Amino acid sequence: MPELIEHEVTGLLATPGDGDALGAALKRALTEPAATRWAVAGRARIQSMGDPKRHLDGLLTIYREAMSA
């Protein structure tokens, strides 16, 4: 999910449909010490995106912009 994952920052991306690339990414995620850092960063990104107040603020901004157009 490239809209949620930044390669080697919040996880690893593999080319869709490329089983070998997926296997290599999974192996890296299970063996590379940096994977812990990726996991922490990924969790923080998802938590910030899923924050209900932030979501509501974003929706209200969209509605205000639509009403003023």
N, CA, C and O of each residue as an XYZ file, in Angstrom:
276
protein
N       0.833     -1.173      0.000
C       0.000      0.000      0.000
C       0.885      1.246      0.000
O       1.172      1.807      1.057
N       1.305      1.664     -1.155
C       2.235      2.784     -1.231
C       1.700      4.096     -0.655
O       2.488      4.979     -0.315
N       0.387      4.240     -0.541
C      -0.153      5.457      0.063
C       0.053      5.478      1.572
O      -0.064      6.536      2.190
N       0.355      4.342      2.173
C       0.594      4.270      3.612
C       2.055      3.999      3.967
O       2.506      4.355      5.055
N       2.784      3.376      3.064
C       4.135      2.929      3.373
C       5.151      3.714      2.568
O       5.037      3.837      1.349
N       6.142      4.239      3.261
C       7.288      4.856      2.616
C       8.429      3.847      2.716
O       8.855      3.478      3.810
N       8.910      3.413      1.571
C       9.904      2.335      1.501
C      11.111      2.632      2.376
O      11.722      3.696      2.278
N      11.441      1.683      3.224
C      12.572      1.713      4.153
C      12.474      2.828      5.194
O      13.463      3.164      5.846
N      11.279      3.397      5.347
C      11.034      4.376      6.408
C       9.940      3.840      7.324
O      10.106      3.796      8.543
N       8.819      3.432      6.728
C       7.713      2.882      7.518
C       7.404      1.446      7.123
O       6.385      0.892      7.536
N       8.267      0.846      6.336
C       8.079     -0.537      5.908
C       8.793     -0.776      4.597
O       9.683     -0.014      4.219
N       8.412     -1.813      3.916
C       9.007     -2.157      2.631
C       7.914     -2.317      1.590
O       6.823     -2.806      1.885
N       8.216     -1.906      0.385
C       7.296     -2.078     -0.732
C       7.867     -3.109     -1.692
O       9.083     -3.216     -1.848
N       6.998     -3.857     -2.327
C       7.384     -4.811     -3.363
C       6.475     -4.582     -4.556
O       5.323     -4.176     -4.400
N       6.986     -4.839     -5.728
C       6.215     -4.677     -6.949
C       5.006     -5.612     -6.934
O       5.159     -6.815     -6.723
N       3.802     -5.068     -7.158
C       2.611     -5.925     -7.191
C       2.768     -7.070     -8.192
O       3.214     -6.864     -9.321
N       2.401     -8.256     -7.773
C       2.465     -9.430     -8.628
C       3.822    -10.100     -8.700
O       3.966    -11.137     -9.348
N       4.817     -9.528     -8.048
C       6.174    -10.089     -8.068
C       6.415    -10.868     -6.779
O       6.831    -10.308     -5.765
N       6.144    -12.171     -6.839
C       6.292    -13.020     -5.660
C       7.712    -13.059     -5.125
O       7.915    -13.120     -3.912
N       8.690    -13.026     -6.008
C      10.080    -13.037     -5.570
C      10.422    -11.769     -4.784
O      11.098    -11.826     -3.758
N       9.945    -10.629     -5.280
C      10.189     -9.365     -4.583
C       9.492     -9.355     -3.223
O      10.046     -8.859     -2.242
N       8.288     -9.898     -3.169
C       7.575     -9.985     -1.900
C       8.330    -10.876     -0.926
O       8.485    -10.530      0.246
N       8.797    -12.015     -1.405
C       9.567    -12.913     -0.560
C      10.827    -12.258     -0.030
O      11.171    -12.424      1.140
N      11.518    -11.515     -0.881
C      12.737    -10.823     -0.461
C      12.423     -9.749      0.584
O      13.165     -9.588      1.554
N      11.323     -9.017      0.386
C      10.937     -7.985      1.352
C      10.570     -8.612      2.693
O      10.942     -8.093      3.745
N       9.844     -9.721      2.659
C       9.481    -10.398      3.907
C      10.724    -10.895      4.641
O      10.822    -10.778      5.863
N      11.657    -11.443      3.896
C      12.903    -11.917      4.514
C      13.646    -10.753      5.171
O      14.141    -10.873      6.291
N      13.714     -9.636      4.465
C      14.369     -8.455      5.048
C      13.658     -8.001      6.315
O      14.300     -7.691      7.319
N      12.328     -7.964      6.265
C      11.555     -7.498      7.414
C      11.751     -8.390      8.634
O      11.650     -7.930      9.771
N      12.029     -9.650      8.394
C      12.212    -10.587      9.508
C      13.653    -10.662     10.004
O      13.900    -11.146     11.108
N      14.596    -10.193      9.210
C      15.998    -10.374      9.594
C      16.785     -9.083      9.769
O      17.789     -9.070     10.481
N      16.360     -8.022      9.151
C      17.147     -6.786      9.186
C      16.863     -5.996     10.460
O      15.701     -5.766     10.794
N      17.912     -5.575     11.180
C      17.712     -4.811     12.418
C      16.903     -3.518     12.213
O      16.194     -3.089     13.123
N      16.999     -2.903     11.045
C      16.261     -1.663     10.778
C      14.755     -1.880     10.783
O      13.996     -0.917     10.898
N      14.312     -3.116     10.660
C      12.874     -3.395     10.606
C      12.152     -2.908     11.858
O      10.991     -2.505     11.784
N      12.818     -2.941     12.991
C      12.198     -2.443     14.223
C      11.904     -0.952     14.089
O      10.840     -0.485     14.495
N      12.832     -0.222     13.526
C      12.646      1.221     13.313
C      11.505      1.471     12.324
O      10.701      2.384     12.514
N      11.441      0.651     11.265
C      10.354      0.798     10.293
C       9.001      0.571     10.964
O       8.035      1.289     10.707
N       8.952     -0.441     11.826
C       7.690     -0.771     12.508
C       7.234      0.371     13.400
O       6.052      0.717     13.409
N       8.152      0.957     14.145
C       7.810      2.069     15.039
C       7.310      3.256     14.222
O       6.306      3.874     14.577
N       8.003      3.578     13.134
C       7.600      4.695     12.280
C       6.254      4.413     11.605
O       5.419      5.310     11.485
N       6.047      3.191     11.175
C       4.779      2.826     10.543
C       3.610      2.932     11.500
O       2.543      3.435     11.149
N       3.825      2.453     12.709
C       2.759      2.545     13.720
C       2.415      4.006     14.010
O       1.241      4.360     14.114
N       3.428      4.846     14.140
C       3.188      6.263     14.410
C       2.414      6.909     13.263
O       1.514      7.716     13.495
N       2.766      6.554     12.025
C       2.057      7.130     10.870
C       0.591      6.717     10.889
O      -0.286      7.559     10.698
N       0.314      5.455     11.112
C      -1.078      4.973     11.118
C      -1.859      5.598     12.262
O      -3.019      5.971     12.090
N      -1.235      5.716     13.427
C      -1.930      6.330     14.557
C      -2.277      7.784     14.258
O      -3.369      8.242     14.596
N      -1.362      8.511     13.631
C      -1.655      9.914     13.333
C      -2.743     10.025     12.269
O      -3.564     10.940     12.318
N      -2.756      9.106     11.313
C      -3.772      9.134     10.263
C      -5.132      8.707     10.801
O      -6.163      9.155     10.299
N      -5.145      7.858     11.803
C      -6.384      7.326     12.331
C      -6.949      8.105     13.502
O      -7.978      7.728     14.064
N      -6.280      9.195     13.875
C      -6.736      9.985     15.014
C      -8.105     10.598     14.697
O      -8.227     11.354     13.734
N      -9.122     10.290     15.479
C     -10.476     10.780     15.170
C     -10.570     12.304     15.090
O     -11.268     12.830     14.223
N      -9.884     13.012     15.970
C      -9.951     14.479     15.934
C      -9.328     15.007     14.648
O      -9.862     15.926     14.026
N      -8.217     14.437     14.256
C      -7.566     14.876     13.020
C      -8.473     14.588     11.817
O      -8.581     15.403     10.900
N      -9.109     13.441     11.835
C     -10.031     13.083     10.751
C     -11.189     14.076     10.678
O     -11.530     14.557      9.597
N     -11.786     14.381     11.817
C     -12.903     15.325     11.865
C     -12.462     16.701     11.390
O     -13.171     17.346     10.617
N     -11.302     17.157     11.842
C     -10.796     18.460     11.409
C     -10.614     18.494      9.889
O     -10.931     19.496      9.247
N     -10.111     17.416      9.322
C      -9.932     17.340      7.878
C     -11.255     17.400      7.138
O     -11.382     18.102      6.135
N     -12.245     16.660      7.634
C     -13.568     16.689      7.004
C     -14.193     18.077      7.079
O     -14.766     18.558      6.101
N     -14.083     18.716      8.236
C     -14.653     20.054      8.386
C     -13.982     21.041      7.440
O     -14.650     21.916      6.888
N     -12.697     20.917      7.249
C     -11.984     21.779      6.303
C     -12.517     21.575      4.891
O     -12.753     22.544      4.169
N     -12.705     20.338      4.500
C     -13.240     20.029      3.172
C     -14.645     20.626      3.016
O     -14.953     21.238      1.993
N     -15.485     20.447      4.028
C     -16.855     20.965      3.959
C     -16.849     22.503      3.856
O     -17.602     23.082      3.073
N     -15.998     23.146      4.650
C     -15.937     24.608      4.607
C     -15.517     25.097      3.235
O     -16.079     26.057      2.707
N     -14.507     24.419      2.650
C     -14.048     24.798      1.321
C     -15.160     24.591      0.285
O     -15.335     25.413     -0.615
N     -15.892     23.517      0.414
C     -16.977     23.243     -0.538
C     -18.092     24.275     -0.402
O     -18.667     24.697     -1.406
N     -18.403     24.685      0.822
C     -19.485     25.646      1.035
C     -19.093     27.043      0.579
O     -19.958     27.833      0.199
N     -17.810     27.359      0.609
C     -17.392     28.705      0.216
C     -17.168     28.812     -1.292
O     -16.955     29.912     -1.801
N     -17.212     27.713     -2.001
C     -16.980     27.758     -3.467
C     -18.214     28.180     -4.219
O     -18.189     28.268     -5.447
